Amino acid sequence: MTDLWWKSAVVYQIYPRSFADADGDGMGDLRGIIAHLDHLAELGVDVIWLSPVYPSPQDDNGYDITDYQDIEPVFGTLEIFDELLAGVHARGMKLVMDLVVNHSSDEHPWFVESRSSKDNPKRDWYWWAPAREGFEPGTPGAEPTNWGSVFGGPAWELDEKTGEYYLHLFSKKQPDLNWENPEVREAVYDMMNWWLDRGIDGFRMDVINMISKVLPLPDGRVTAGSLYGDGSAGFINGPRLHEFLQEMHAKVFAGRDAMLTVGEMPGVTVDEAILFTDPERHEVDMVFQFDHVWADRGADPWLLVPLKLTNLKAIFNRWQVGLAGVGWNSLYWNNHDQPRAVSRYGDDSDAYRVASAKMLGTVLHLHRGTPYIYQGEELGMTNFPFRTIDEFRDIEALGQYAQAVDLEGRSPEEVLTVLRARGRDNARTPMQWTAAEHAGFTTGTPWLAVNPNYPEVNAEAARNDPDSVFHYYRKLIELRHTEPAVVDGDFTMLLPGHEQLYAFTRRLGSTELLVIGNFSGDTVTADLDDDWSGAELLLTNLPTAPKDLTLEPWQAVIYRRT
Ligand code: TEU
């Protein structure tokens, strides 16, 4: 069992660029993180996941790496990293690094060599292909497949020098590594071992379900109105993925204790996730699935689909039931790629921001799985009031906007409406520490504007206020550490057809927990078959306990009976 320590753990994600700036250059850094470790220790989290801090031209804020075994100078040095690691361990926490090995930066020496000539020994470390038969390189439609890249434009870039194209599922500065080549895999495993030997406690694996591609690379389906084909069937959950993950496990994790591995897997299904997370198969401990964060997106990417609570509940229920016997869930509302949870799923108005942020935390943390908190979520940080496209910095927002507006003829306003609601920069505005200038994030000019609500929404204010989101999250984390039913209890969804209430039970032996969250601004009564009148109220997010399961707007409750 010790092996599965992460079942009772809570993970906190740091996006280093936006967390805390110690040297005044406007960009977060490792010394900034060191200075705030007590904030995390007080919150009570067990693990810190650090988004990439490796040397990088920062085309995709560090998800484009030029050296896997060093620290980006803007963030610090390896010595400062060791200090950070020691500081984390000294507080009884663990540190998990981001592993970005579906692609590297185009400035990585591996790719520089690979592109230098067709017969370079590293040529085959990346995906190179000639123009489509019958096409001149560089002419429209000459790309080896019709795939679009995630950040807009085609997934292939012509390299003039050798006249061939290279594949990049993300930006053209993020060429895909060729995992078919055993030398690539060995180089990655060596690098992982080097970090683990240095003392880190595991990895969050970026788009790890894209490393195996279907051969030969197939064209994707083109939908009306879009310029490119959807190549996902050619690279999501590819034919050798399980083999690669098992090999990685054998060469890196086998024999190491108390590690945590989580695979980020856009498009993963429940059935596949059972296989990935079955401990007997030695692949990964848990995966990030995307079903709930894709629930407000339809076939047309530039139309917002209103979120229905019944849909959200059906998704979570499917994952809870599916991974009940074998496997394990990771639980998250947001991260550095998603808008702020309270703005998306709650109500970020003055009246309900605090209540709804706490309600969302309650519902998420009481599911079966390992909860992930994204920096600032514990303060109830909100989306940024973006007005124009110039205010965005994210390569995804800018690239998708350019494709949609300049090439596909969408109206700027329709595209901006979606970016305001869903753009990744919502999550990337600086962490709000104090009511001082720039929210205490930096003494310089922040690389991305601070949310104007920082005088009210900040860590200092939250720590001083016993009724803050921060202290409520502290209690939720403590509950996971003290109540075994939160960790191991069976999950049963209640009221699946209710559009306002999210209700479920967790049962372990003779202990039963009832969790209800009101996802609305109305007062609503939960009509349950069961009588919970004698149960103990463990936690609620409002000053008053509900009577007869009648919940105030955005109220959440946890009852316990034995
Ligand atoms: O994200 C993977 C991913 O699927 C994203 O495209 C995400 O779904 C999308 O941006 C949501 O709008 C990972 C990282 O988390 C992300 O920050 C990187 O940009 C991406 O991989 C490439 O490394």
Residues whose N, C-alpha, C, O or C-beta is under 5 A from the ligand:
A	BS01	TEU	D60 Y63 V150 F170 D206 V207 P266 D337
